[in-house]
Amino acid sequence: MCFPSKGSTVLYPATIELAANSGGVAITHLSVYDGNVKVDSLDFLPGKLVDFAIKNGFHSITVNAWDANGKLYQAKSSFTVTGFGVGVCARGGSTITLCSPSAGSYQPETGVPISAAFAVGVKRWTVTLDGKALISSAQTGQPASAPLQTGAFAPAGSHTLVISAVNAQGVTSTLTRRFYTFYNLDCNPKTGACRPGITVVSPSGMGESLAADVGTSFRVQAEVTGNPKPITKMIVYLNGVKVQQSAGPGITAEVNTTKVSHFIVILAWDTAGKLYETYGNVNVN
């Protein structure tokens, strides 16, 4: 496993880079296990797997690969995933448990992760976002007491999520959660039109679902595009530590670090107080 490095912390989704020394014999099948539960597969190597099934938290990964002669190759590693990889919400002590979005948090406008759980005996529930119906238990095709995992678009700014649930006795419980969303660059592949966001110029290949291969010294260069209001500040973070700040819609940071996997977060703010964000992982060789 070339990425992530063992013991590192990376941002969701976990991009796994794999290679095998099979003496020239073709790899015909590969399986990825997370805690001995199969989560993904691939039919060739070397390759990259962007694994959305590996959510936030600590993971022990085993990779099995077979070549055309039936020989098995195996690699193991462990790492931690953080970010927007929200897993299944566990029931709490109340009728409604909302794991995501957390109160006051900032979420990507193009995909706010919503994860909730309901007490046994809940007969129906509804979810509204900013006063508009989003989803109901009747639309899921599952029992009302089953966990909810979905996503929603919410334009950059402040938002209110409300969940109402009715139990077997006909009593209604309501949970209200306030959160915020940031601009994150998203382009329509058919029209080419893009929403405002941050474009990463360097390192090449870094993105929200991609890991870039870099040396121990590399440059982070980014700019804001499509912003409706002037940008006042940008900041680059490496593993949660600020490495560079600038005024205006562009930033360059020179990074010197160690040969392990790292994550980068780039933030920007405009004069309306709106947040812009992009993020990704780097594999330092």
C-alpha positions in Angstrom: 0.0 0.0 0.0 1.6 3.2 -1.2 -1.0 5.5 0.4 -2.1 6.3 3.1 1.0 5.6 5.1 0.6 3.5 8.3 -0.4 5.5 11.3 -1.3 8.6 9.3 -4.5 10.7 9.3 -6.1 11.5 6.0 -9.3 13.3 4.9 -12.4 11.5 3.6 -12.8 10.0 1.2 -9.8 7.7 1.7 -7.9 7.3 -1.6 -5.9 4.0 -1.5 -2.9 3.7 -3.8 -1.7 0.1 -4.5 1.0 -1.7 -6.4 2.4 -5.2 -6.5 5.7 -6.8 -7.5 4.3 -9.9 -9.2 7.3 -10.6 -11.4 5.5 -9.6 -14.6 2.5 -11.8 -14.0 -0.7 -9.8 -14.4 -2.8 -9.1 -11.3 -6.4 -10.3 -12.0 -8.3 -9.5 -8.9 -7.9 -7.4 -5.7 -10.1 -7.1 -2.6 -9.9 -4.5 0.2 -11.1 -5.4 3.7 -11.7 -2.9 6.5 -11.6 -4.8 9.8 -12.1 -8.1 7.8 -15.2 -6.7 6.1 -14.9 -6.4 2.3 -15.4 -2.8 1.2 -14.0 -2.6 -2.3 -12.4 -4.5 -5.2 -10.2 -3.8 -8.3 -9.2 -5.9 -11.3 -5.7 -4.6 -11.9 -2.6 -3.0 -10.4 -1.1 -0.5 -9.9 -4.1 1.5 -9.2 -6.1 3.9 -7.0 -9.3 3.3 -5.1 -11.4 6.2 -4.0 -13.2 4.4 -1.2 -16.3 6.2 0.1 -17.1 3.2 2.2 -14.2 3.9 4.6 -15.8 6.5 6.9 -14.4 8.7 9.6 -12.5 6.9 12.4 -9.7 4.4 12.8 -9.4 1.6 10.2 -7.3 -1.6 9.9 -7.0 -2.4 6.2 -6.1 -5.7 4.5 -5.5 -5.9 0.8 -5.5 -9.3 -1.0 -4.4 -9.5 -4.6 -4.2 -12.6 -6.9 -2.2 -12.9 -10.1 -3.0 -14.9 -13.2 -1.3 -18.0 -11.7 -3.5 -17.8 -8.6 -0.7 -16.6 -6.3 -1.9 -14.5 -3.4 -0.2 -11.2 -2.4 -1.2 -9.4 0.8 -0.6 -6.1 2.5 -1.9 -4.6 5.7 -2.0 -1.0 7.1 -3.9 1.1 9.5 -4.8 4.8 9.4 -7.4 7.3 10.6 -10.0 9.1 8.4 -11.4 12.5 9.3 -13.6 15.0 7.5 -17.1 14.5 6.0 -17.2 10.7 6.0 -20.1 10.4 8.4 -21.1 6.8 9.1 -24.4 5.3 10.4 -25.8 7.2 13.4 -26.3 5.1 16.5 -29.4 5.5 18.6 -29.1 7.7 21.7 -31.4 8.1 24.6 -34.0 10.3 22.9 -36.5 9.8 20.1 -34.3 11.5 17.6 -30.5 11.4 17.5 -28.8 13.6 14.9 -25.1 12.8 14.3 -24.6 15.1 11.3 -24.6 18.0 10.7 -23.3 19.0 14.1 -24.5 22.3 15.6 -22.7 25.3 14.2 -20.5 23.2 11.9 -19.5 24.2 8.3 -20.5 21.7 5.6 -20.0 21.6 1.8 -22.8 23.3 0.1 -23.0 20.6 -2.7 -23.4 17.7 -0.3 -24.3 18.3 3.3 -24.1 14.8 5.0 -27.2 14.1 7.1 -27.1 11.1 9.5 -29.8 10.5 12.1 -31.2 7.6 14.2 -34.6 7.1 15.7 -35.9 5.2 18.7 -37.5 1.8 18.4 -41.2 2.3 17.9 -41.0 5.5 15.8 -43.8 5.2 13.2 -42.9 8.1 10.9 -40.6 11.1 10.5 -40.1 14.1 8.3 -37.0 16.3 7.6 -37.2 19.9 6.4 -34.4 22.2 5.4 -35.0 25.9 5.8 -38.7 25.3 6.0 -38.9 23.1 2.8 -39.6 19.4 2.8 -36.4 17.4 2.2 -37.2 13.7 2.9 -39.7 11.6 4.9 -39.7 8.0 6.2 -42.3 7.1 3.6 -39.8 7.9 0.8 -37.0 5.6 2.1 -38.7 2.2 1.7 -37.4 1.2 5.1 -39.0 1.0 8.6 -39.3 4.4 10.2 -37.0 3.2 13.0 -34.1 2.5 10.5 -31.2 5.0 10.5 -31.2 7.8 8.0 -28.3 8.6 5.8 -28.7 11.1 3.0 -27.3 14.4 1.6 -28.6 17.7 0.6 -27.6 20.8 -1.4 -27.7 24.0 0.7 -26.2 27.2 -0.8 -23.3 28.9 1.1 -24.7 30.5 4.3 -26.7 29.6 7.4 -29.3 26.9 7.4 -31.8 25.2 9.8 -32.6 21.5 9.7 -35.7 20.2 11.5 -36.6 16.6 12.1 -40.0 15.6 13.5 -40.8 12.0 14.5 -44.0 10.4 15.8 -43.9 7.4 18.1 -46.4 4.6 18.7 -48.3 6.6 21.2 -48.8 9.4 18.7 -46.4 11.8 20.5 -44.4 14.1 18.2 -40.8 14.9 19.0 -38.9 17.7 17.1 -35.1 18.4 16.8 -33.8 21.6 15.3 -30.2 22.0 14.2 -28.5 25.2 12.9 -25.4 24.8 10.6 -23.5 26.6 7.9 -22.3 25.7 4.4 -19.2 26.8 2.4 -18.6 27.3 -1.2 -16.8 24.3 -2.7 -16.0 24.3 -6.4 -18.3 22.1 -8.5 -18.6 22.1 -12.3 -21.4 20.8 -14.5 -19.7 18.3 -16.9 -22.4 19.0 -19.6 -22.4 22.8 -19.5 -19.0 23.5 -18.1 -20.6 26.0 -15.7 -19.0 26.1 -12.2 -20.1 27.1 -8.8 -17.8 29.5 -6.8 -14.9 27.8 -5.1 -11.2 27.3 -4.7 -9.1 25.9 -7.5 -5.8 24.1 -6.6 -3.0 24.8 -9.1 -0.4 22.9 -7.2 0.3 20.2 -6.1 -1.0 18.7 -9.3 -3.6 16.0 -8.7 -4.7 17.1 -5.3 -8.5 17.2 -4.9 -11.4 16.3 -2.6 -11.3 12.7 -3.7 -7.6 12.5 -5.0 -4.2 12.2 -3.3 -1.3 14.0 -4.9 2.2 12.5 -4.9 4.8 15.0 -3.8 8.3 15.3 -2.4 9.3 16.4 1.1 9.4 20.0 -0.2 6.4 21.1 -2.3 4.4 24.1 -3.2 0.7 24.7 -2.5 -0.8 27.2 -4.9 -4.5 28.0 -5.1 -7.0 30.7 -6.1 -10.6 31.5 -5.7 -12.8 31.5 -8.8 -16.4 32.7 -9.4 -16.6 34.5 -6.1 -19.6 36.9 -6.0 -17.9 39.2 -3.4 -14.2 40.2 -3.1 -12.0 37.8 -1.2 -10.4 39.2 2.0 -8.2 36.3 3.3 -6.9 32.9 2.4 -5.2 30.3 4.7 -3.4 27.0 4.0 -3.4 24.3 6.7 -1.3 21.2 6.8 -2.7 18.5 9.2 -4.7 21.3 10.9 -1.7 23.6 11.4 -1.6 27.0 9.6 1.4 27.3 7.2 0.5 30.4 5.2 -2.0 33.3 5.2 -2.6 35.9 2.5 -4.9 38.7 1.6 -6.9 38.6 -1.7 -8.0 35.7 -3.9 -4.7 33.8 -4.3 -2.2 32.1 -2.1 1.2 30.3 -2.3 2.7 28.3 0.5 6.1 26.4 0.5 5.8 23.3 2.5 8.6 21.2 4.0 7.5 18.0 5.7 8.2 14.3 6.3 7.7 11.2 4.2 4.2 10.2 5.4 0.7 11.0 4.3 -0.7 14.4 5.1 -3.9 16.4 4.5 -4.3 19.9 3.3 -7.2 22.3 3.9 -7.4 25.7 2.1 -9.9 28.3 3.3 -11.0 31.7 2.0 -13.4 34.4 3.1 -15.2 37.1 1.2 -16.5 40.5 2.3 -20.0 39.0 2.9 -18.5 36.7 5.5 -19.0 33.6 3.3 -16.5 30.7 3.6 -14.8 28.9 0.7 -13.0 25.6 1.2 -11.2 22.9 -0.6 -9.1 20.0 0.8 -7.2 16.9 -0.2 -4.5 14.4 0.8 -0.8 14.3 -0.3 1.5 11.3 -0.3 5.1 12.4 0.5 7.7 10.2 -1.3 
